[in-house]
Amino acid sequence: MYKHLFYIISVFLFISFQAISQQVIPIEKDELWYGGSVNEGDKMPFKQGYSNSLIAFIQGNQAAPLLISNKGRYVWSDQPFSYQIKDGNLIINEANIAIDLQKSGTTLRDAYLAASAKYFPASGKMPDSRLFTAPQYNTWIELIYNQNQKDILKYAEDLLGNGYPPGVLMIDDNWAPCYGKFEFRKDRFPDAKGMIEKLHLMGFTVMLWVSPFISPDSEVGRQLIKEKLLLMSNEGNKNMTWEEASHPALVNWWNGWSCVLDFSNPEAVRWFDDQLKYMMEYYGLDGFKLDAGDPEFYTGNVVSFVKETTPNDHCELFGLFGLKYPLNEYRAMWKRGGEPIAERLRDKFHTWEDVQKLIPHITVSGLLGYAFTCPDMIGGGDYSSFMDVSSDKLDQELIVRSAQCHALMPMMQFSVAPWRVLNQTNHDAVKKAVALRQQFVPEIMKLADNAAKTGEPIVRNMEYQFPEENFAEVKDQFMLGENILVAPMVTQGTQRDVKFPKGTWADADGKKYKGGKTISFDVPIDKLLWFRKIK
């Protein structure tokens, strides 16, 4: 009898597990799905054979356990899962808790707003307004790992000397003696406090690159190991508890091997917060670029202070930390939609292929609740594209068109110096794009405020704004709010087609176009196509 009962219970548990770990959702007629990973935005809507996993890997950018369809349906789970499109089905795999499949309305917008209201409601707050009101400037591409006081001041002086408005200036990686030591290295920054005072006098707001990594063979590393504020190693014993662990986990990231702070430990959070507050109080810094935090840095033989904290949880906890600092920037993020966190698209290469990804990636960011997003760095933020490449080998047209693509997005960020790599004609075209953006700042700020209150994206997917008008495959134009259609050049050349939604649209000169059709335009190097809906 007991054997028979055990068999029944085993079958029941197996079926229950299967029901949770896999769910087959038949795709409706003409239904299209989006979501999951921002860095997969160019592959959306998903096609037959597409697959992705959110488990301990988010493609180096923002992500959320959310899939939404143009028929008003959405899928949410509080934990990551994998998914695929196969044989007319959306198949959810490896879900270790129940999946919430809901229908709300009949459009992509309906599905997003319903999921947002239920799972990541708008906080009513937005990041520091200075991230929106002028271009951002990052020292990464110009200096890479040679961050130093002299060249940072020259970069700032050259920005102003070339007619760029002062804005947020971000000092990037390798400013400290080692990771975890929160002071400027004296060999490169003889007077860091004085440098920041000068930048402030020039009108700049100053942010500093930081990460959760700690150099293990350092004084601060040894102290944090002793205090167990780092992710610990279970040394291959999966049953080892945090209390039993005595050695730190070593994580391999893009700068080698380091320890990593355990943000499930309140004492580690307090320690990190103390360091950043010290940097602000002593040096006069205004905010921080919080890099890394990707889930894959929390995998392997690791033990957390809070038992069963998943890699995705660690990413979310690092994002949660940023709410302490209104002037923030993140690249990797998990499940923090609706919050006043500034996001940045993953580093893009200096290629046309990656320029073409800017629009589908940033619009999907909005569909996952990350409204306050910067489209990486103008011309590309992946430093390998600029290593050992003289300025005359860079694609000037690409840099101009990239700047134009940024201009009417929530934020725009320079890194490579346009005056150094562009001829006068192309440099003037970039400055014209900046001037256009400055004209739109009041509208962008209104949209940012609306996003903070309602969760509605600032930059919107065409299908989101115009359902039933066959815009699902249009990935080279976007909406700034409800009424501004933006159609940048994202390929080489000076001609492109614009697909207009129904209605009447006016260009920058007031010329009107009847919607519901596609029109071809000549686009000289100094022009960004945009249109306002007038009825």
TAQUI-V203092 format. One record per pair of residues at least 24 apart in sequence whose ideal C-beta (glycine too) atoms are under 7 Angstrom apart, sorted by the first residue. I is the first residue (numbers start at 1). GAP is how many residues later the second one is. Records with the same first field share a line. If there is no record, write none. Layout:
I = GAP ; GAP
//
This chain:
20 = 75 ; 76 ; 77 ; 78
21 = 72 ; 73 ; 74 ; 75
22 = 69 ; 70 ; 71
23 = 69 ; 72 ; 76
24 = 65 ; 67
25 = 64 ; 65 ; 67 ; 76
26 = 62 ; 63
27 = 61 ; 62 ; 63
28 = 43
31 = 38 ; 39 ; 40
32 = 37 ; 38 ; 440
33 = 34 ; 36 ; 57
34 = 34 ; 330 ; 333
35 = 31 ; 32 ; 33 ; 332 ; 333
36 = 27 ; 31 ; 47
37 = 24 ; 26
38 = 24 ; 25 ; 323 ; 326 ; 327 ; 330
39 = 307 ; 322
41 = 319 ; 320 ; 322 ; 323
42 = 315 ; 318 ; 319 ; 433
44 = 316 ; 320
45 = 427
46 = 39
47 = 38
48 = 37
49 = 36
50 = 34 ; 35
51 = 32 ; 33
52 = 30 ; 31
53 = 29
54 = 26 ; 27 ; 28
55 = 25 ; 27 ; 39
56 = 239 ; 240 ; 243 ; 255 ; 256
57 = 238 ; 239
58 = 236 ; 237 ; 257 ; 274 ; 276
60 = 234 ; 272 ; 286
61 = 270 ; 271 ; 284 ; 285
62 = 271 ; 281 ; 303 ; 306 ; 308
63 = 271
64 = 271 ; 273 ; 304 ; 305
65 = 270
66 = 49 ; 302
68 = 40 ; 43 ; 44 ; 47 ; 299
69 = 42
70 = 37 ; 38 ; 393 ; 397 ; 402
71 = 35
72 = 31 ; 32 ; 33 ; 34 ; 35 ; 38 ; 39
73 = 28 ; 29 ; 30 ; 38
74 = 28 ; 37 ; 40 ; 41
75 = 24 ; 26
76 = 24 ; 39 ; 43
80 = 232
107 = 360
108 = 355 ; 356 ; 359
109 = 355
112 = 255
113 = 342
116 = 221 ; 222 ; 253 ; 339
120 = 217 ; 218 ; 249
121 = 217 ; 334
122 = 216 ; 330 ; 331 ; 332 ; 333
123 = 215 ; 216 ; 217 ; 329
124 = 328 ; 329
125 = 215 ; 327
126 = 214 ; 246 ; 322 ; 323 ; 325 ; 326
127 = 199 ; 201 ; 213 ; 214 ; 215 ; 245
128 = 159 ; 198 ; 199
129 = 316
130 = 37 ; 38 ; 75 ; 197
131 = 37 ; 211 ; 280
132 = 278 ; 279 ; 312 ; 313 ; 316
133 = 308
134 = 31 ; 32 ; 33
135 = 29 ; 30 ; 32 ; 277 ; 278 ; 279 ; 299
136 = 31 ; 32 ; 34 ; 238 ; 275 ; 276 ; 277
137 = 30 ; 32 ; 277
138 = 32 ; 34 ; 239 ; 275 ; 277
139 = 31 ; 32 ; 33
140 = 32 ; 241 ; 243 ; 275
141 = 236 ; 240 ; 242 ; 245 ; 274 ; 275
142 = 273 ; 274 ; 275
144 = 239
145 = 28 ; 29
147 = 24 ; 25 ; 26 ; 27 ; 28 ; 41
148 = 40 ; 41
149 = 39 ; 40 ; 41 ; 42 ; 43 ; 46
152 = 43
153 = 42 ; 45
155 = 262
156 = 43 ; 46 ; 48
158 = 259 ; 261
160 = 42
162 = 257
163 = 268
164 = 270
165 = 273
166 = 36 ; 37 ; 38
167 = 37 ; 38
168 = 37 ; 39
169 = 30 ; 35 ; 36 ; 37
170 = 37 ; 39 ; 119
171 = 35 ; 37 ; 38
172 = 37
173 = 36
175 = 33
178 = 37 ; 40
179 = 32 ; 34 ; 35 ; 36 ; 79
180 = 34 ; 35 ; 38 ; 40 ; 41 ; 44
181 = 37 ; 39
182 = 93 ; 96 ; 97
192 = 91
193 = 90 ; 91
196 = 87 ; 88 ; 89
197 = 87
200 = 84
205 = 81 ; 122
206 = 79 ; 80
207 = 79 ; 80 ; 81 ; 82 ; 120 ; 122
208 = 71 ; 77 ; 80 ; 81
209 = 80 ; 82
210 = 66 ; 78 ; 80
211 = 80 ; 81
212 = 48 ; 49 ; 80 ; 81 ; 106
213 = 40 ; 45 ; 47 ; 79
214 = 44 ; 45 ; 46 ; 47
215 = 43
216 = 32 ; 34 ; 42 ; 43
221 = 38
229 = 32 ; 33 ; 36 ; 38 ; 39 ; 42
230 = 29 ; 30 ; 31 ; 32
231 = 29 ; 31 ; 67 ; 71 ; 73
232 = 70 ; 71
233 = 68 ; 69 ; 70
234 = 67 ; 68 ; 69
235 = 66
236 = 65
240 = 63
242 = 61 ; 62 ; 63 ; 65
245 = 58
249 = 51 ; 52 ; 53
251 = 46
253 = 39 ; 44
260 = 37
262 = 42 ; 43
263 = 51 ; 54 ; 55 ; 58
264 = 40 ; 41 ; 42 ; 45 ; 50 ; 53
265 = 40
269 = 52
272 = 49
273 = 51
286 = 41
287 = 38 ; 40 ; 41
288 = 37 ; 40
289 = 40
290 = 28 ; 32 ; 38 ; 39 ; 40
291 = 40
292 = 40
293 = 25 ; 26 ; 39
294 = 38
295 = 39
333 = 37
337 = 31 ; 32 ; 33
338 = 31 ; 117
340 = 112
341 = 31
342 = 30 ; 32
343 = 27 ; 29 ; 30 ; 31
344 = 29 ; 30 ; 32
345 = 28 ; 29 ; 30 ; 31
346 = 30
347 = 29 ; 34 ; 35
348 = 28 ; 32 ; 33 ; 34
349 = 31 ; 33 ; 36
350 = 29 ; 30 ; 35 ; 36 ; 44 ; 45 ; 48
352 = 46 ; 139 ; 140
354 = 26
355 = 43 ; 46 ; 47 ; 50 ; 135
356 = 120 ; 134
358 = 47
359 = 116 ; 117 ; 119 ; 131
360 = 115
362 = 47 ; 97
363 = 96 ; 97 ; 98 ; 115
366 = 91 ; 92 ; 93 ; 94
367 = 90 ; 94 ; 97
369 = 86
371 = 80 ; 86 ; 87
372 = 38 ; 76
373 = 37
374 = 36 ; 37 ; 39
375 = 30 ; 31 ; 34
377 = 36 ; 37 ; 38
378 = 24 ; 25 ; 28 ; 34 ; 35 ; 36
379 = 37
381 = 34
386 = 30
391 = 29 ; 30
394 = 27
396 = 25 ; 26 ; 27 ; 30
397 = 95 ; 128
400 = 26 ; 29 ; 30 ; 125
401 = 87 ; 88 ; 89
403 = 27 ; 30
404 = 29 ; 84 ; 85 ; 124
405 = 83 ; 85
407 = 26 ; 29 ; 30 ; 121
408 = 29 ; 32 ; 72 ; 76 ; 78 ; 122
409 = 50
410 = 34 ; 38 ; 48 ; 49
412 = 25
426 = 99
428 = 98
429 = 96 ; 97
432 = 94
433 = 95
436 = 92
443 = 38
447 = 34
466 = 35
469 = 32 ; 33
474 = 25
483 = 49 ; 50
484 = 46 ; 48
485 = 45 ; 46
486 = 44
487 = 42
488 = 40
489 = 34
494 = 28 ; 29 ; 30 ; 31
495 = 25 ; 26 ; 27 ; 28
496 = 25 ; 27
498 = 31
503 = 30 ; 32
504 = 30 ; 31
505 = 26 ; 27 ; 28 ; 29
506 = 25 ; 26 ; 28
507 = 24
//
